[in-house]
């Protein structure tokens, strides 16, 4: 019975190892695909990270590691979106969001007594914030996908390690089962008492 149980557990371990091996392969493919796609999409935009002279005050530590480099990964995209674009948007709008400025613009544009220059200026700010928000959102999508690719890469490593461990344990279990002596059950005659019905 024990030999059969050892074999069953060992073969289950080998099946789990095969599943983890396949999962590791798929996770590796996903990781490489995402990384390549993010890099391809970001480099196609020809964005160069700012140099030290253009760093917004207080944001140097976020931008310095990427100074002057072409943007090609999610970490750079996040730094550029949150510590360059957003800072400039907040400076130009006084901390107001696109939605707030757009609401003010639409209200001012409907006012017949509004100064046309003020309407134009607010409209330009609205347009600038719209473009900045759009670019920032797209860059942060790139960062999110890049992060998912990194996680898939780590999960692939864990899956391959698990597959290796299960393979070793399964093979050791089969080896142990092959060395386990076969237990044979002997039928013994049932003792009779000599009493008849």
N, C-alpha and C positions, 0 to 999 in steps of 0.2 A: 504493500500500500504506500509506504513512504517513497519508494523508488518511483512509482507512478506519479505521486504528488510532486516530487522534485522535477520530473520531466515536464509536467504540466506547467509548473511555475517558470521553469527555465525557458520553455518555448513561448510562454506569454511575454517574458522579458525580451526575447529576440524579436517578437512581433512589435512590441513597444519601441525597441531600438530602430526597427525599420520605419515605423511611423514618424519617429523623431528625426530620422535621417531625411525623409521626404519633406517634413516640415522645415527643417533647417535649410534644405535646398530652395524651397519656395520663399522662405524669409530672406535668404541671401539674394535671390532674384529680385524680390520686391525692394530691398534696400538699394541694390545697384541701380535698378530702374529709376527709383525716386531720385537718388543722388544725381544721376546723369541728366534726368529730365529737368530738375531744378537748376542745375548748372547751365544746361543748354538755354533754358528760358531766361535766366538772369543775364548771361553773357550776351544774348541777342539784343539786350537793351543798351549795351555799351555805357553802363553807369560806372563811373570811377568814384571811389570813396574819397571824401574830402581830405585835404591836407591840414596840418596843424593850424595854419593861419586862419582857416575857415571853421574850425571847431567852435560850436557855441559854448559860451562860458559855463563851466560846471559839468560838461558832458565829454570832456577830453578822455577820461578813462575808458569810455565805451567805444570811442572812435579810433583812438590811438593804435590799437593792434592791427587795424586795417588801413591805416593812412596811405592814401594814394594808390591803393590796389584796385584792380578791376573787380566789380562785384560778381561773385560766382557761387556763393553759398548762402544758406539760410541765416547763419549767424551774422554775416555782413548785412544782409537785408534787414534784419531786426534792428541792428545798431543804426543803420541809415534811416529807417522808418521812424524809430522812437526817439533818436537822439540828434537827428538833423532835420528831417522834414517836419516832424511834429513841433519841434522847438521854433522853427521859422513860422509855421502856421500860427502858433500861439502868440508869437511876437507881433505878427501883422494884424491879428484879430483881437488882441487884448485878452486872450484866453477863451474867446468864444468859439463854439463849434460851427461847422458848416451849417447845420440846421438852424442854429440861433441867428446867424448872419443872414441866411436865406429868408427867414421869417421877417427880419427887420427890413430887408430889401423889398420884399413883396408888399409890406405895409407902406413903406415910403414911396414905392413906385405908384401905388394907387392914390396917393395924396396929391390932389391937383395943385396945391400950393407949395410942393416940395421943390427945393433948389435942384435943378437938373444936374449940376456938377456933383452934388452930394449923392444923388441917385446913381450917377455914373461911377463914382468912387466906391460906393457900397456894392454895386454890381460887379465891378472889377475884383473887389475883395471876395465876393461870393464865388466868382469863377475860379479865382486862385485857390480858395479853400476846397472847392469841389475837385479840382485837379489834384491837389495835395492829398486829400482824403482818399481819392481813388488810387493814386500811386502807392500811398502808404498801405492801404488795404491789400493791394496786389502783392506788395513786398512781404507783408505779414503772412499771406497765404503761402508764399514761397518758404518762409521760415517754418510754418506749421508742417508743411509737407517734408521739408528737410529734417525736422525733428522726428516725424514718423519714420522716415528712412533710417535714421540713426537707431531708433528703438527697434526697428525690424532687424537691423544688423546685430544689435546686442542679443535679441531673442534668437537669432540664427546661431550665434556662438553658444548660447545656453542649450539650444536643441541639439547641436552637434556634440556638446559635452555630455548631455543626457543620453544620447544615442550610444556614445562610446562606453559610458558607464553601464548601460543596460546590456550592451553586447558582451562586455567582459563578464558581468554577473550571470548572464544567460549561459555563456559557454562554460563558466566555472560550475554552474548548476548542472549542466548536462554531463560534465566530467565527473562530478560527484555522484550523479545518479548511475553512471556506468560502473562505478566502483562499489556501489551499494549491493550487497548480496541479495539474490532473489529469495524472497521468503515463500516457502511452500507450506501450504496448510495440509495437514494429514487428517483424514477422516478417521475418527475413532468409533468403534462400534458402541452403540447405546447399550448401556448395562440393563439387563432385564432382572426383575426381582423374582421371577418364577411364578408370579401370581397370574392366574388366568381368570378371565371373566366368565 
